Amino acid sequence: MCGPYGIAAANITAQAVVTNLPPVGAYRGPGRSEAAVMLERTLDVLADALFIDPVEIRKRNLLTADAFPYLAPTGLEYDSGNYHELLDLLVAQSGYHKLRQEQLQRRTTSGQLLGIGVSIVIDSTAWFSRTEGASIRINDDGNIIVLTGSASAGQQHGNLYRSIVQRLLPVASDQIHVVEGDTDQWSQSDGTMGSRTAQLAGTAVLRSVERLHDSLREAAAKQFEADIEDIVFYPGGSIGVRGVPSRSLTFAQLVTFSEEPIEANCIYEQAGASYPAAAHLSVIEIDGATGKVVPIRHVAVTDCGVVLDLDSARSQVIGATAQGISQALYEEFVFDEDGNPLTNSFADYAVPSAAEIPAIETHFIETPSPRNPLGAKGVGEIGMIAAPVAVQNAVIDAVRHLGVQHLDMPCTPQKIWAAINHIEN
């Protein structure tokens, strides 16, 4: 609720209301998107009332880098962050000040209204069920098998696990085979949710590889009757005695000669949640005659700790941001006053295609999390938390000079046209 800001005190009152509408379930970033809207809309309203630039009011209130670990008034302990660097990079990469100049020029020369919206948010990842297991073994053909209880749902976690194995073992990617969703062995796994897999399952894989690395050296030292300190690895998956290349074995040979299987496992439990952050800027155009919104640019700067797999991290941010843009402008279930659904099919439920989503520019900073040895934080949901309110702020920013102070999401052309023309209901 306090986000990335140095809010000294917080008093939260919650009210539960029973309705006869269909139940809802968790969606990407559940609860955090709503909290971000409340906080980031409030900051824009304050900026307008105090005649302060929206970026400037955020800068004045952000936590500083030396505040971490930070205990928020809500009782949450943020692990790490550099919110000023995050916002400064957003301003620089987006050309924020030039955009503001263009906005002023358009108001006098064009019928297309330009809106610029910003948001800076945090997420709490691996905040529940912070335990994951993994195991690793070497088959008699020399291939490495990694087993995890958590299973990808499009996140390409297998690539992450392979890169972790390759930190310690000089093998090619095609020698590493990942088996996900092995809940027969790792029944305590809670799977891919809460942006938890990289930091929890990733660390379980790391610890398992470290143990396998030591087991390989011990087995090789025994086989060669050499000191373990003289055992080294060679590219391609072989191991031998330092300085004597002829005294080496492939992993497959070592497994064959060893009396016991060469394998290792780890059950990793993280001490606390990690807190990624993101700063987003949305640029939209509104046709003043119709209220139609066209997103033309979106910049996302993310701090997910140490970026373990850049391609996957970018994909997660882009996908989540696209969903956030959709939430802000298109998606809505409509009910009549008796609770009957008026949205009955995708003919009534607006979902954007790729043509309606602008190119999403992604940038990263790294403030490693001290909560796990990888320094990782979650990245799967932070884009969904930051994007909706950045777009909402942009829409309202475009029409604020016309007397519009607020619009609920989704910011549809009908709502915008009615607000511009001061037509209620």
N, C-alpha and C positions, 0 to 999 in steps of 0.2 A: 504493500500500500504506500510505502514511503519512497519507493523507487530508488534512483541513484542520487537522491538529494539529501542534504544535511538537515533533515527535519528533526527538531529536538524532541518533540512530543507528538503523540498520536492518540486519538480517542475514537474508537471504531464501534459503531452501532450497526448491527445486522438485523434485518427483519425478514422472516420467512413467510411466504404467502402461498396458500393452497389455491390452485386453479384446476380447471377441467380440461386444460390443453394437454396435448401429448407430452410425455416425459422427454427430457433431453439427456444426452450422454456427453461424455468428454470428447472434445475436439482438440485439435492442435493448440497447445497453450491455454487450456481451459482455466478460466478464472483470472489468469494474469493479463490477458488482453483487455478484459473489462476494467481491471484495476489501472492499467496503463491509460485507457481512455479517460477515466476519471481524473487522473493526475495530470496528464498532458493537455487535456482540454482546459483544466483549471489554470495551468501556466499560461496558455495563450490568452485566456480571458483576462488574467492579471496583467499580462504584457500590454494588452490593448488599453486597459483602464489606466495604467501607469505611464503610457506612451514610451514603452521600452521595447526594443527589438526582441522577438521571440527567442532568438539564439542567445542574446545577452542576458535575459532573465534566467535562462537555464544555466549559463556559465556562472552567474553570481551565486547560485544555490547548489551546485554540484559538490559532492564529496571530493576531497583532494586525495591524491595518490598516497599520501602519508597517513591517511585515516585508517588503513586496513591493517589487520582484520578489524571490521567495524561492526559494532553491536547496534542494530537499529532499535528504535523504541518499540517495535512490534516483537522484539525478542529474537529476530533472525540475525545470524552472524555472517556477514559477507566475507568471503575468503580473500579476494583480491580484485583490483580494478584500477583503471586510469581513465576516468570519465571525461576529464578535460582533453586528454589526447584523442579520445574517441570523437568528441564533438569538433575539435579543431581540424581533424582529418576530414570529417564530413563537410565542414565549411570550405576547406581548401579544394577537395576533389569535386565538389558540386559547383564551385564558382558562385557561392551564395550571394555575395554582395552585388555581383553583376546581374544576377537574376532579379534582385530587388530593383535595380535600376531599370531593367527591361520591363518589369511590372508597372512601374510608374509611367513609362513611356506609352505602354499599351493602353492605359486607361484614358489617354487623350487622343490616340490615333487609331485604335482598333476596336472592333466589336467583340473580339475574342478576349475574354477576361483571363488573366494569368494568376494562378494560385500557387503559393509555396508553403508547404507544411513541413514541420520538423517534429521529431520525437526522439527521446532518449530513454531507454527502458532497461530493466534488468529481468532476469529469469532466475528461478530456483530450480536447479537440476539435480537429479539423484537425491531428492529430498525425502524419499521414502524407500524402503526395501533396498538398502545400500549394500547388498551382498550378491556376488556373482561368482561362478566357478568356471574353470577351464582346465583342460588337460592337453598334453602333447606327447606324441610318441614317434619313434622312427621305425618304419616298417623294414622288413628284410630286403626290400628292393631299394632302400635308401630314401624313399619319400617320407616327408614329414606330415603327420596327421594332427590337425588342431581340432579339438572338439569343444564347443561351447553350448550352454543351455539357451542363451539368447539367440534369437533368429532375426535376420534382416527382413525388412519389409520395403526394400528398395534402396536402403542406405549404403549398400556396398561395404558392409562391415568386414567382409572377407578380405578385401584389399587392405584394410587397416591391420587386421591380424597378420597378414603376410609381411607387411612392412615392419611390424614389431618383431617377428621372428628373424627377419633379415638384419635387424640391429645387432644380433649376437651370433647368428649362424650364416656363413657365406654361401648361401644356396640361391638358386634361381627361383623365381616366383612359381614356375610350373612344377617345382618339386614340393611345393607346400599345398596341401589339400585341406580345406576348411569344411568341417561338418558342423552346421549350425542347428539349433533346436534339439540338441541331444539331451532331452529332459529325462531320459532313462537313467543317465549317469548324473546329470545335474538337475535334480528335481526341484531344488530350491530356487532356480532361476525364475525371475518374474518377467523376463523377456524385454522386448524393445518398447519402452514407454518412458515418459518422464525425462527424455534426453539423457539417459543414463548409461547406454551401452559402451561408448568409447572409454569413459573413465572407469567403469566397473569391470566389464568383461575384458576391455583392453588391458587393464592392469592385471587381471587374473591371467591373461595370456602372457604378459610380460614376465610375471613372477614364475610362471611355468617354464618359459623359455630359459630364464636364468638358471633354474634348477636343472633343466635338461642339459644346458651348456656345461654345468659342473659335472653332471653324470657322464657326459661324453668324455670329458677330460680324465675323469677317474678311470673309466673303462679303458681308455687308450693308454694311460700310464701303466695300468696293470698288464695290458697286452704287450707293451713294449718294454716292460720292466724299467721304466724311466721315472724320473721325478716329475710330479704333476706340473711343476712350474716350467718344465721344458716342453710341455705339450702345446701345440699351436694348431690353428685351423687353416686350411687352404681353400681357395675359391673352388666352387663346384661341388662342395659337400664332401670334403675329406679332412683327415686329422692325422697328425704325426709328430715327430720329434723335431724340435727347432734345430735348424742348421743341417738336418740330414733328410733331404727330400725323399730319398729311397726308403726311408722308414716311415711310411704313411699307409693309411687304409681309408677306403671310402666309408661313408656311413653305413652302407649296406654290408660291407665286409666286417666292420666292427660289430654290428648287430649280430651277424652270423657267428662270430667268434665269442661273443659275450655269453656268459652263463645265465644272465637274467635280462629281461626286457629293458630297453633304454627308454624310459618314459618319466613324466613328471606331471604334477597337477597342483592346483592352487584354488583355495576358496578365499576370495578377497572381500573384506568388509571395509568400506570407507567410513571415516569418522564423522563426516558431516556433508551437507549439500555444497555444491559449487554454484557460483553466481555469474553466469555470462551476462554480457551487456551488448546493446546495439544502439546506434544512432542512425536514424533514417531521414531522408529528405525526399519529399514527393513534389513533383511539378505537374500541374494539370492545367488544361484549358477548358473554359466554359463558354458555350455559345449563349450570350445574354438573351437572345430571342427565344430559345427553346429550353434552356437549362441543361442541355446535353454536356456531359463531362467526358473529356478525352485525356487520359493519363499520358503524358509525353515523356516523362523521365522519372526514374526512381534510383536513388543512391542509398546503398546500405553499407554501413561500417560496423563490423562485428568484432567483439572480443570473446572468443570461446576458449581462452587459455592458449596453450600450445596447439597450433594447427597440425594435426597428425596426418591428415590426408586432404590436401588443398582442393582437389577436384570434388571430392565428396562434400567437403564443407561448403564450397560454393554452391553446389547443387542443392544442399539443404536450405541455404539462405534464399536462393532463387525460388524454390518451390514454396517455401513458407511465405515469402513476400507476395508471390502471385496469389496465394490463398487470401492473404490479408487485403490486397487490393480488391479482390472479388467481394470480400465481406463488406468493405467500405462503400462500394459502389453498386453492387448488383444483387447479392443473395438475400432473400427475405421470404419467410413464411407469413402469409396474411390470413387472419381469421376474422370472421364477422363478430358482432357484439355478443352472440350466443356461443361463441367458441367453435363454430363450424369452420373447417379449413377451406379457404378460397384458393389456396395454392395446391393444385391437385396433381400436377405433372410437370415435367421439364418444359412444357409449353408455357407454363405460368411462372416458372422459377428461373430467374436469369442467372446464367453461368457464362462467364467470358470465355472466348476462345483465345488462342495464342495471339490473334490479331489485336485483341483489346488490351493485352498486357504489354507495357513498354519494355524496352531493354532494361534489365536490372543490373546496375553497376555494383560490383561487390569489392569491398576492401576489408582488410583485417589488421587488427593490432593484437599483440600477445601480452597478457599478464598471466603468467603461469599460476595455476591453482596449487596451493600447498597441501591440498587434501588428498592428492594421489601422486605417485611417482612420475606419471606421464605429464603432469601439469595441465591436464585437459579439463575442460568444462563442456557441458552439453551445447549442441548447436542446432538441434532439430526443430525447436519451437520458437526461438528468439525472434526470427523474422516475422512470424505470425503475430507476435505480441507488439512489435514496433510498427509494422506497416499499416494496419487499419487506421490508427489514430493519426499517423503522418498524413495519410490521404484525406481523412476527415478534416484535419486542420487546414490542408491545402484548399479544399473546396470552400470552407468558410472564409479563409483568407482572401479568396478571389472575389467574394461578394460582400465582405464586411463593410466596405465603403458605401455600399448600397443600403445599409441598415440591417443586414442580416447578422445576428449574433450567434446563432447556433442552428445546427441541423443534425437530426438523429441519423445514424446509419440504418440502411444504406442510403447514400446521398443520391437519390434518383433524380432524373430530369424533372419529374412532376413536382417533387418537393422543392427543388431549387427554383424552378419557374414560379411556383406559388410564393416562395419566400421573397424573391426579388420583386414580385408584384404585390407583396403584402396581402396575400389572400390566405385566410385561415381555413383549415379543414378542407 
